């Protein structure tokens, strides 16, 4: 069990006597969930993206992966050239699983690398040597996956600027097409596994800033484009192309393509986002999820509908995260508002950020994030427009979300 991970997960060793039965019940519920979702949607709409994630889908056998994909393709028309992505764990993923996924049409693969330093790996319980990752990358390339993503984390215990620099050089040597360079947040009150982290060995805030700036410099020098927030991509990769053509967006998974797409989730803890309607999330506990689906036909645990104000702010934040700017005139035309009146309070906060050289106001009524400072502090600018945060969260942070060494 990785100590740092905040994702929903179940630790189920395959040698346990009850493991096959629990997996069978999970699969039964998941397949039924797909059926139920298909019954409620217009399945003539093409499926343009498909993502197998959450934990590690390669816990499942090739036959089980085929079963899930076939159920989806039986209900939904997968568009030609659709992005089909899967998250894999190099420690447990076999060539046969990769071959099966590629034969099913998966064309993008994501590996949780995190760090190559042996001491860091040991402490966070994510031991996977460079050679193991290299083998998975080579196998993926040989099978024809056209995009390989690495997740890298900086700010972990025992990391130094020098050790992260070594990891970055090893990452560049492996040549992934896309890189997510995440900042580790230590929030043990929310994530129980982080209570085993030695918080006394966490890098300081200054060191983490150095790690980010150094990573950005080295990735861009190696030919990657800085997409925004914590993402980098090769110029010909889909994420970089979407940045140029204006279809990039950000959801709870990070920066992604397909701004206008509705997101439909199935499985435990899955989140659905219907752009003009709202959000729903399934139960996070696997047993509660299976019971809800199989006994009552629903495992929805919570949800919220979007107000007219939410939809305006959603569009604004999409442009901010995707393009590092806000076009006041475009929002006025789209929603019939006067920007300076509608966002009068937010405008005052932005003026504070302007004084700190984080944003700039232009003559054509755009608000531009400065580079590099504004783009590094993009979340702070976004907090100005988040109606669900305290008004001063953009400069003080959300009171319930402080990391230990923030």
ABEGO torsion letter per residue (X at the ends): XBAABABBBBBBBAABAAAAAAAAAAAAAAAAAAAAAAAABBAABBBABBBBBEEBAAABBAAAAAAAAAAAAAABBBBBGBBBBBBBBAAABBAAAAAAAAAAGBABBBBBAGBABAAAAAAAGBBBBAAAAAAAAAAAAAAGBABBBBBBBBGBBGBBAAAAAAAAAAAAAAGBABBBBBBBBBBAAABAAAAABBAAABBBAAAAAAAAAAAAAAAAAAGBBBAEGABBBBAABAAAAAAAAGABBBBAAEBBBGAABBBBBBEBGBBBBBAAAEBBBBBABAAAAAAAAAAAGBABABBBBBBAAAAAAAAAAAAAAAAGBBBAAAAAAAAGBBAAAAAAAAAAAAAAAAAAGABBBBAAGBBBBBOAAAAAAAAAAAAAABAABBAAAAAAEBAAABBAAX
